């Protein structure tokens, strides 16, 4: 009997130890903060960034488009590889910086494929008129409006989901108007449709927006997303000599989509690490942000460069670099045929930043240089080699320069997908090109003001 009692006690203790051990392995680890993964995908000539919260099972996608597929794989392959359905994914937030195809034309594939059943919140940057009148934009709107569990924000105009549906119906009515088609050519008919929609849209115009919080599914303690600015081309109507702050209601809209891009900042663990994503922002966009923002909101650790590294319309200018001071800069760019991204001047502006990282193993990046620009001097940060790929018959032709650098400048075209793995104590940067695998770990907080 005594032996039997001892066996019972041992069995009892063992069973409870097993339960506690199982409890520890199952729940302690699940409660642990396993951090975030920020991936800038190699989508060719376009933009696509994924922010995945390993702990909460939520995801943000900032832009999803390409006008030129990557050289090593089709767009659909990259979608299926990097956005495969995750069984634990609870919610999805999407940001469309502006309605250019190389920033949005993958969203339909994503939202009707891997994430068809997920609750979705989406922010549409740039003028809603372009979504309504472009093929890719229209396709996205129709896909969105067919979903359940959708919250949609139109940043350029104050519109509900029902109002957007009504505008789509109105647009289709004008498209099918045979009388107007008879008297107008194709382009004139498109202008006619846009003009008719504008009559409905004008009273709904939103002004230039600053510091709009994007809820991250109730997890502000670990991650904060803020639209630093949108609608930079929307300016109040002013009387002669009238101060901007005393303007009457009403707006003048500059329809330039790049100027009106959303500029988004996401920070992790109380600014332990932060990244700014700029869409195709121009100098007007960034100048307005500098004028109306505090230095703390613009300062960042990583930057996805404006407009793939272009310098047109003052994108990536020196004042913007001085205001943001990134340690890492990513140029989301594809094959160089016809696009010329990133430009040498943009690279140079970021490379001169006092905080740009200089502790990387040597890696390569290609840049475009206008032939009429000054020659590459010894002060140009890196050793450059001219490539024989510049078309000689095209006016304003480009030279391509291949750099070897140890600075924190990366192009998805050269380095493949670029990933930041972020926890509350460590940030690691990893490029996916098998010939340029770089991992950098920072044990101390990166951001200092």
Helices and strands as residue ranges (DSSP letters): H 2-23, I 24-28, H 29-31, E 36-40, E 46-53, E 58-66, H 75-82, E 91-96, H 101-104, H 107-112, E 119-124, H 128-133, H 135-145, E 150-154, H 161-175, H 178-183, H 186-201, G 202-204, E 209-214, E 223-230, E 234-236, G 244-246, E 251-253, E 263-268, E 273-277, H 283-292, H 295-298, E 302-304, G 306-309, G 312-314, H 318-324, E 328-331, H 344-351, E 363-370, E 383-387, E 398-405, E 409-411, H 412-415, E 418-422, E 427-431, E 439-442
